[in-house]
């Protein structure tokens, strides 16, 4: 059997919502991740949705399952001296400690970085919090919506007329966990080479701020706040063939003028073939359509006022395009458009993803035991390693491995 990339690496994890995905990324790559949980389990164990046939309980939360595959579980009460001693023994026998408690919580229980590193200098100690270990906000209360708000992405999400939008899912927590996994692996490489461990510190606010891309630099260099633009993206104007378009049973995303795909005249050719071009071969629409290409888009990005030269033609062309797609299924529009090298994307629902021919052809989905004698279909790993592939095992039941872990440490 092919070795897994992190085979032989021991991780002790004191996380709940913010850092759990970091532990999962390491565990699926073969690290032995021991999840230390409080009596009764943490917040994720009580978070819906639950596997319906198992009922509501600590071992049936899909939220917990998604973020905790391939780990082992031990229950310890860190407010009790004997359990703290057990947790300390586990940590001192690990290569990595991963935690997402508020700053100072574990240090007050003799499980902080300084105390553990004094006895195990090669230890990598990763802390994932809302705002980091220092600064005036370090001890502020945190949840994912706070991270999204403070990270700046909410002000950029949605249509211009919307209030700031909360992105679906716990994007701040996931972003923080991904950055924590990267930092942890870099620190582990250093520790293996030098026997010198270190603290890896991740702030969810900082991790998610990276998703703003150029917004902060736009303020720095131009003193201009980027605003919500909806389907326009970075474009300061509305053009046919760009944005979200409604179909008969869903939506597609069009970016026909973008580099890497065919230009707008190819879309008009398709519409003409199927009798949906309406009056686009008449003036002034024909000239406007023929000039809608990447070169024109580049010019308009540099000088938005140049779009005025096309006058009233653009809104009408956009309306004809919308009418063309309104009468056809989204999947058909996606596949037909892509066959013409047009940048068309299906706005996928969960059902679309479950039936996606590309994901199915690559055998991305796996079957996992749901803990009740049946299986659930589960997304695969976010990477493919040809020599040391990831392998996803079911998330642990609460306290499932307590006895064996206690035996391992004597």
VENGI-V277991 format. One record per run of one state. SS is the DSSP state (H for helix, E for strand, - for the rest). FROM is the first residue (numbers start at 1). LEN is the number of residues. If there is no record, write none. Layout:
BEGIN
<<SS/FROM/LEN> <SS/FROM/LEN>>
END
This chain:
BEGIN
<<-/1/9> <E/10/5> <-/15/5> <H/20/9> <-/29/3> <E/32/6> <-/38/6> <H/44/3> <-/47/3> <E/50/1> <-/51/1> <H/52/3> <-/55/6> <E/61/1> <H/62/6> <-/68/4> <E/72/4> <-/76/5> <H/81/12> <-/93/3> <E/96/4> <-/100/7> <H/107/3> <-/110/3> <H/113/7> <-/120/4> <E/124/6> <-/130/14> <H/144/8> <-/152/2> <H/154/3> <-/157/14> <H/171/24> <-/195/3> <E/198/6> <H/204/9> <-/213/2> <H/215/8> <-/223/7> <H/230/3> <-/233/9> <E/242/5> <-/247/4> <E/251/5> <-/256/8> <H/264/10> <-/274/11> <H/285/6> <-/291/3> <H/294/9> <-/303/1> <H/304/7> <-/311/2> <H/313/14> <-/327/3> <H/330/10> <-/340/4> <E/344/3> <-/347/3> <H/350/5> <-/355/2> <H/357/5> <-/362/4> <E/366/4> <-/370/5> <E/375/4> <-/379/23> <H/402/7> <-/409/2>>
END
